[in-house]
Amino acid sequence: MKVCFPVAKAEGLESKVYGHFGSAPVFVVVETDSNEVSTINNRDQNHVHGACSPLKALNNQKIDVVVVGGIGGGALTKLNQMGIKVFQSGGLTIKENISRLKAASLPELTLQHCCSGHGHGSGCRH
């Protein structure tokens, strides 16, 4: 299974999960069967809020699961339409989150969990 994590700095399994999917500078992808790690530079990092293109951001790479600190509703919907499940990060590092994902202890995100904006009073918690 290929699991993608938005990060500020690619440091392998010790990378810290970034607070928001769409604005992450880079993504670390872990193939959980082999522990192979690769990176994808975010090709859509400077999009207008609400206009994230996950396919562009991930450079059209095949991903099965995304684990995030936060995500907007549009990005979540687009990822789900592509057959990609999105889970809420429960640990600081990728390594911690891989363990929690394998133990089925990360919650799957729905639209009720999404960021609605970053302005004053938006309700965004990340």
C-alpha positions as CSV (number, residue, x, y, z in Angstrom):
1,M,0.0,0.0,0.0
2,K,1.3,3.5,-0.9
3,V,0.8,6.0,1.9
4,C,1.4,9.7,1.2
5,F,2.2,12.2,3.9
6,P,2.4,16.0,3.4
7,V,5.6,17.3,5.0
8,A,7.6,20.6,5.3
9,K,10.9,18.8,5.0
10,A,11.6,15.3,3.6
11,E,13.4,13.4,6.3
12,G,12.3,9.8,5.5
13,L,10.3,8.1,8.2
14,E,11.3,10.7,10.8
15,S,9.6,13.5,8.7
16,K,7.0,15.4,10.6
17,V,3.5,15.5,9.2
18,Y,2.6,19.0,7.9
19,G,-0.5,20.8,9.1
20,H,-2.3,21.2,5.7
21,F,-2.3,18.9,2.6
22,G,-2.5,21.5,-0.2
23,S,0.2,23.9,1.0
24,A,2.8,21.3,2.0
25,P,6.1,21.8,0.1
26,V,6.7,18.1,-0.4
27,F,5.1,14.7,0.1
28,V,6.8,11.6,1.4
29,V,5.4,8.3,0.1
30,V,5.9,5.1,1.9
31,E,5.3,1.7,0.3
32,T,4.2,-0.2,3.5
33,D,5.0,-3.7,2.2
34,S,8.7,-2.9,1.5
35,N,9.2,0.3,3.6
36,E,10.5,2.0,0.4
37,V,10.4,5.8,0.7
38,S,10.1,8.3,-2.1
39,T,9.3,12.0,-2.3
40,I,7.1,14.1,-4.6
41,N,7.5,17.9,-4.8
42,N,4.1,19.6,-4.5
43,R,3.4,21.0,-8.0
44,D,0.3,22.9,-6.8
45,Q,1.6,24.4,-3.5
46,N,0.7,28.0,-4.4
47,H,-3.0,27.5,-5.4
48,V,-5.8,29.7,-4.2
49,H,-7.4,28.3,-1.0
50,G,-10.2,26.0,-2.0
51,A,-8.8,25.3,-5.5
52,C,-6.3,22.5,-4.7
53,S,-5.7,20.0,-7.4
54,P,-4.5,16.8,-5.6
55,L,-3.7,15.1,-8.9
56,K,-1.4,18.0,-9.9
57,A,0.1,18.3,-6.4
58,L,1.0,14.6,-6.4
59,N,2.4,14.7,-9.9
60,N,-0.1,12.1,-11.1
61,Q,1.5,9.5,-8.8
62,K,-0.6,6.4,-7.8
63,I,-1.4,6.7,-4.1
64,D,-3.7,4.5,-1.9
65,V,-3.9,6.5,1.3
66,V,-3.1,10.0,2.5
67,V,-2.4,10.9,6.2
68,V,-2.8,14.6,6.9
69,G,-2.7,17.1,9.7
70,G,-5.5,19.1,7.9
71,I,-7.2,19.3,4.5
72,G,-9.8,21.3,2.7
73,G,-13.1,19.9,1.6
74,G,-12.4,20.2,-2.1
75,A,-9.1,18.3,-1.8
76,L,-10.7,15.6,0.3
77,T,-13.5,15.2,-2.1
78,K,-11.2,15.0,-5.1
79,L,-8.9,12.5,-3.4
80,N,-11.9,10.3,-2.4
81,Q,-13.2,10.5,-6.0
82,M,-9.8,9.1,-7.1
83,G,-10.3,6.2,-4.7
84,I,-7.8,7.5,-2.1
85,K,-8.8,7.3,1.6
86,V,-7.7,10.2,3.8
87,F,-6.9,9.8,7.5
88,Q,-6.1,12.2,10.3
89,S,-2.6,12.1,11.6
90,G,-2.4,10.8,15.1
91,G,1.4,11.1,15.6
92,L,4.1,13.6,15.0
93,T,6.3,11.6,12.6
94,I,5.6,9.4,9.5
95,K,6.9,6.4,11.4
96,E,4.4,6.9,14.3
97,N,1.6,7.3,11.8
98,I,2.5,4.2,9.8
99,S,2.3,2.2,13.0
100,R,-1.1,3.7,13.9
101,L,-2.4,3.2,10.4
102,K,-1.4,-0.5,10.4
103,A,-3.2,-0.8,13.8
104,A,-6.3,0.8,12.3
105,S,-6.2,3.6,15.0
106,L,-6.3,6.7,12.7
107,P,-9.7,8.2,12.0
108,E,-10.8,8.5,8.3
109,L,-11.7,12.1,7.5
110,T,-15.0,13.3,6.3
111,L,-16.2,16.7,5.1
112,Q,-17.1,17.6,8.7
113,H,-13.4,17.4,9.6
114,C,-12.2,19.7,6.9
115,C,-10.6,23.2,6.9
116,S,-13.1,25.8,5.8
117,G,-10.5,28.6,5.4
118,H,-7.7,30.4,7.2
119,G,-9.2,33.8,7.9
120,H,-10.4,35.1,11.2
121,G,-13.2,33.0,12.6
122,S,-12.9,30.3,9.8
123,G,-12.9,27.4,12.3
124,C,-9.7,26.0,10.9
125,R,-7.9,24.2,13.7
126,H,-4.4,23.6,12.2
